[in-house]
Amino acid sequence: MNNQDTLTFEEVSERHVPLLFSWLNSTRLKDVYDEGYSSQEGVLCKYLAKTKLIKRFIVSLKGSSFGYIQAYDVLPSHEYAKYRSSKGVTKGIDLFIGDEAYLGEGYEFQMLKEFIPFLGREVDRVLVDPLKENSSLLLFKKYGFKELGSVNDHLILAIDIRYTVRAILINEQKHILLMKLEDNITIDNSRPDDHFWVTIGGTIEKGEDEIQALKREVQEEAGIYNFVIGRLAFYGEHTLLFHHFPVRHFEKFYFVNTKEESTHQDNLTENEKKVFRDVRFWSIQQLLCTDEIVYPRSLAQELANAFSGGLIPKEIVL
């Protein structure tokens, strides 16, 4: 699989019915979904039924259709309602690969990875409900989903979604401002890190775009008001455990330049004050040599490369 090739999601239309009919009547999918169709009319009735609660898509790679994915609203009346987020919108996802030539090549994971942000920033939680013996359970756990319970023969797994924007806040000496936090957070599911340094930034709130959120975070966390937002530097995604519940973070890092040297944290929220421990500017050399925990792990090297004329923006491992 070429990881540079992005997928396209096209809403299911009548022209896709023959393709879906052939996929759903394959022996492999009949066994999994138990919904073989004797005619294309049956597929038409189900997969083109007009409803605002379900959005259905054919997945393609470089013009070749190979899979299906859908998202549905988990409302208070839904049988999975007890697993909804208390903070906002919860969506359920179902997916399958129809073209067997694409099996075992990582495309199911890519479908999941690209479809969740495709749904938009209003989604707070995603649910999946594989059958208890379904091999896709491993796929969802790899992404970071947590098992919450079961309904009939289906396991219910969930992950929360968070979109964040972060500032690589640079002073005139090309030093980078970082904050030290103490929080109950696990990066790799095996080792808790209580103290760590991170760039300035946070969640993109409802109604904000990336730049509005970035301005607010710099003012809130650094107490700096005179700055210039530059170009996008890095982006990436990863799953963290917050108080033992998985959160998939989609993060973007922008260069932000300032002439100010002093900072204050008078504008921190009450929750931020609970975890804030320190703030200071770091040189690239200090970041490269420190034994302290800094996230992203590759930040120092990526900045050194960028300052030396390396290609940006680029996806980095968070």
N, C-alpha and C positions, 0 to 999 in steps of 0.2 A: 504494500500500500504506500502511495506517495502522500506523505503527511501535508504536502503543500497544496494538494487538490481539495478544495472545499466542496461541500455538498450543496445541492439546491433542493428546496422544499416547495413543491407545487401542489396547490389545493386540488383534491380529487375532483375530476370532472367526468362527464359521460364517456369521453374518449379513453379513460383509464379502465373502464369496466372489463373489457376483454382481458387485459393484463391481470387485473385483480382476480378475475374468474380462474385464470390458469394457475396463478399462485395458490389461491385458497383451496384448489382441488388437487394440489400436489399431495402425495402420501405424507410427506413430512409435516405440512401445516394442518392437514386434516387431523392427524393424531394429536397435535398440540391444541388446536382451537376447536376441534370437533364441530366445525361449521361448514362442511363441504356443501357446495351449491349445485343443484341439478340444472340450473339455467343461469344465464347472465342477468335475467330479470331479478333474481334473488339478490345478487350482488348490487344491482342498481338500487333496489328498494332500501337496502341497509346502508350502503356506503355513500349514497347521494341523498339520504334523507335530510330534509331541511331542518336544521336545529342550530341554535346559537351556542349550545352547550358543548358541542363537539366540533373540533376542527381536524380534518383529515388531510393527509399529505402523502404524495408519492415522492420518494427520495431518489435523487439521481446524482451520478458522478460523471462529469464531462459529457453530459447529454444522454447517458445510459441509465435508464430506470432500473433499480434493483431492490427497492425496499419500500416499506409503508410505515408511517408513524402517525399517531393521533394524540391530541391533547383534549381533555375534557374537564369541565368545571366540577370541583368537589364542593357542592353546596350543602347547607345544613340538613337538607332532606336526603342526601346521598347515603348509601349504606356504609361508606367510609368516613362519614362526617366526624366521628370521634377522633380521627387522625388529622383533621384540618389544623392549619396554623391559627393561633389565636391573634396573630398580628395582621393578617390580610388574606390575599388571594392564594388558594391552593388549587393546583392543577394535577390531574392524573395523566400518566403517559402510558401508551401501549405501542409496541413496535415489533416488526419482524422483517427479516430479509426474505424476499421472494425469489430472487435469482440465486440458485445454489452455487453459482460460480463465485459469489462474493462471501460465502461462508468461510469462517476460520481465518479471515484476513484482517480482523480488527475493525470492520466497518460498523458493526453494531455499536461499539464504543464510540466511534466517530459520530454516528447518528445521534446518540445521546448527548455527546459533548457539544455538538453544534446546534441541536434543536432547542435545548434549554434556554440559551441566550436569545435564540430566535423568537421565543415566546414573549420577550419583552421584560422590562424592569419591574412591571407591576406584580409579577409572580413572586410570592414569598416562600412557598413550599411546593415541592413536587413529590407525588406519590407514585409508586409502581406496585403492581399486584401479581407477580409471577405465581404460577402453580408451584406447589411445594417441591416437586421433583424436577422443575424446569431448569435447564442449564443456564438460563439468563440470570438466575440468582447470583452467580459468580460475577457477571458483568456489572450488575447494580452495586454489589458490594465493593468491587474494584473502584467504581466511581466515588463511593463514599456513603451510599445509602445505609440507613440503619433499620433493622427489623423492629417493628413496633407491635405486631400482633398478627392475627389471621382472621379471615372471614371465609367460612366454608373451606374450600380446598386451596385458597389463595393466601399467600403471605403478603402482608402489607409492610412496605418499606418506605422510608421518607428521608428527604434531605431538604434543609432550608437553603435559600438562595440569597446572596448578598452581592450587590454591585458597589465597588468602592473606587475612589480616585485618590491618588497620593501625590504629594509634592516632593520632588527632589530639589529641596530648597537650598540654593547655593548663594554664598556671599561673595564679596569681591576677591577673596583669597581662594576661591574655588573649594571652600569647605562646605560640607553638607550637614544640615541640621537634622538630628535624630532625637527621638523621645525614648526614654526608658520606661517600660511598663512592667507591672507585676499583675499577672492574671492567671486564672485557672484555664489554661489553654494547652491543647496537645497538637503538635504539628504533624507527627507521623504515626499516631495511634499507639506508640510504644513508649515514648519518653515525655513526661510533662516538663515544660519549660516555664518556670515561674517568673523569671526575670529575662527580659530581652529588649533590644533596641529596634525601633521601626521608623520609617519615614513619617512625616506629617501627613495626615489624611484620614479618611473614614468613609462612612456610608453615603451614597447618593440618596438624598431624601426624596420622598414623593413630590413631584412638581419641579424638581431641580434638573438641570442638565449637568454635564460633567464640569464645565467651567464654573458655573454658579456654586456647585458643591465644593470645588477646589478652593475658590476664594473664601468661602465660609470656613472651611477647615483650617486654612492658613491663619486667618484672623482669630479663630477660636482656640487653636492649639498652640500657636506660636506667638500670638499677640502682635503680629507684624501686619501692617496695613499698606506699606509702600513696597510693592513687588510687581514684577512683570512675568506673566505666564508665557512660557515658551512652547516648544513643540512636544509632542508625545515622544517619550523615550522608550518605555518598555510596557509590555502588557503580559498577562498570564492568568492562570486560574489554578486553584488548588482547593482541597477540602481540609478544613480545620474542625476540631471538636471544641465547641464552646459549652462548658459545663456538661460535657459528655454527650452533646447532641451535634451531629455533623452539619456544617455550614459550607456550602460551595461558594467560594469567593471568586468573583471576576474583577480583576484589579487592573487599573491603568495608572501609569506613572508619568507625570509631566515635569519637565524642567521648569523651575521657577527661580528667577533671579531677584536678589534684594541687596540693597546697600546697608540695610540695618544690621547691627551686630547684637543688640540686646533683645531679649524675648521676655514675655511674661505669660503666665497661665491663668490670669484672672477670668478669662472667658470660658474656661473649661466647664463642661456640663457636670452635674453631680456624679454621674456614672464614670466620667473620665477622671475626675478627681480621685476616685477610689483606687484607680489602677496606676495613675501617674506617679513616677518616682524621680525623674531627672530629665534634663534636656541640655544638649550642647552641640556645637559644631565639631565635625570630624574632618580631618584631612583624608585624602585617599590612602596615604601611607598608613595612617592610624587604623583605618578600616581593614586594610590588607593584613595588618600585623596583630590585631586584637584577638584575645582569647574569649572575649565576651560574645554573647549570642546576638547576631544581627540578622534581621529578616528584610528582604530575601537573602538567603545564604550567599548568593552570587553577586550581591549588590556591589561590593567593592570592585570586583573584577570587571563587571559590566560597565561601571562608571569609568574605570581606567581605560577600557576599550573605547567607550564613547568619547571621552576627552581627547583620545588620540586619533580621532577621526573615524571610528568604527561605524558601521551601518546602523542607523536607527530610523524609525522605531523597529523593535524586534520583540518576539515572544521569548520570555525567559522562564526558567524553572523557579517557581515560588516555593 
